[in-house]
Amino acid sequence: MDFKGKRVLVTGAGGFIASHLVERLVSEGARVRAFVHYNARGDAGLLRYLPAEMHSKLKILTGDLRDVEALRAATRDVDTVFHLGALIAIPYSYDHIREVVETNVMGSLNVMLAAREMHVRRVIHTSTSEVYGTAQYAPIDEKHPLQAQSPYSASKIGADKVVESLVDSFNVPIVTIRPFNTYGPRQSARAIIPTVITQAMTRNEVHLGNLEPMRDFTFVSDTVEGFLMAAKADDSIVGEAINLGTGTTVRIGDLVTMIFKLLNKQPKIITESQRLRPPKSEVLKLQSNNMKARERIGWVPLVSLEEGLRQTISWIADNLPDYQPDEYVK
């Protein structure tokens, strides 16, 4: 199938991955409804970076994932729902547990029930590699135990289990995607790569947290491709969870060194206590086993870490005034 002329709903459309997904869907001719969280400024988030000619080709809807009626209206006559809406910041989840659980669990339930009621062909539900916690074995496949090492990861596990129950109980056509540390242009300084780049570009010191964890970084265009492939695949993948990761890891300290080299800078690294997770909450290693994605939907990551960092650095350099490198962003 292709998306030309198809009505598609993207929740969390103003976010990092979702804005790239919206851009790609519009370029494929989809009739996109972009659901963004309402705010008094009328701010559609990162959709502002889309080319001007695309804005006339999508419909921006404002609301809240906890509003059932808003989601029913947004989902009416839709072929595919890409559910990316969530509160995603782990540090924020330590201080706002109830809001994170209500948004991520109940919000996901509302999306899925609306999709069921409106007879949507396919729902792509966004999970996260954080649901696995620190790797008990590596690389991590989809059978790895789920471990709630932060309130955020607990909320995503809860959402994943709600999805699982709706597939099994009511045959709602949902596929769960688990991205591993997506990065790239437009990502906020909440994430490690923009944090390092923006500080190193503007300061002689870089303030960071734990440098020892290992992560599997996946460039945003590869992640978007995985979402599309999952939406286009046959019905045999309904009910499945699928990892999207490169299968390789890098220690955060080594990642920082890579970024410094690409920037030709060598700022001093300062460990800042407020950037550290509680010891038992820190996830020490995430490494994807992506064999299922390769075999079931034909997905293969194409962008190397060095190339992805170069593209990210270039974009941030062009948009540096949009960042506040002196502030710690939760």
Secondary structure as GFF3:
##gff-version 3
##sequence-region A 1 330
A	DSSP	beta_strand	7	11	.	.	.	ID=ss1
A	DSSP	alpha_helix	16	27	.	.	.	ID=ss2
A	DSSP	beta_strand	31	37	.	.	.	ID=ss3
A	DSSP	three_ten_helix	45	49	.	.	.	ID=ss4
A	DSSP	alpha_helix	52	55	.	.	.	ID=ss5
A	DSSP	beta_strand	58	63	.	.	.	ID=ss6
A	DSSP	alpha_helix	68	75	.	.	.	ID=ss7
A	DSSP	beta_strand	80	83	.	.	.	ID=ss8
A	DSSP	alpha_helix	90	95	.	.	.	ID=ss9
A	DSSP	alpha_helix	97	101	.	.	.	ID=ss10
A	DSSP	pi_helix	102	106	.	.	.	ID=ss11
A	DSSP	alpha_helix	107	117	.	.	.	ID=ss12
A	DSSP	beta_strand	122	126	.	.	.	ID=ss13
A	DSSP	three_ten_helix	129	132	.	.	.	ID=ss14
A	DSSP	alpha_helix	151	170	.	.	.	ID=ss15
A	DSSP	beta_strand	174	179	.	.	.	ID=ss16
A	DSSP	beta_strand	182	183	.	.	.	ID=ss17
A	DSSP	alpha_helix	192	202	.	.	.	ID=ss18
A	DSSP	beta_strand	205	208	.	.	.	ID=ss19
A	DSSP	beta_strand	214	215	.	.	.	ID=ss20
A	DSSP	beta_strand	218	219	.	.	.	ID=ss21
A	DSSP	alpha_helix	220	232	.	.	.	ID=ss22
A	DSSP	three_ten_helix	235	237	.	.	.	ID=ss23
A	DSSP	beta_strand	241	244	.	.	.	ID=ss24
A	DSSP	beta_strand	250	251	.	.	.	ID=ss25
A	DSSP	alpha_helix	252	263	.	.	.	ID=ss26
A	DSSP	beta_strand	268	271	.	.	.	ID=ss27
A	DSSP	three_ten_helix	273	275	.	.	.	ID=ss28
A	DSSP	three_ten_helix	279	281	.	.	.	ID=ss29
A	DSSP	alpha_helix	291	297	.	.	.	ID=ss30
A	DSSP	alpha_helix	305	318	.	.	.	ID=ss31
A	DSSP	three_ten_helix	320	322	.	.	.	ID=ss32
###
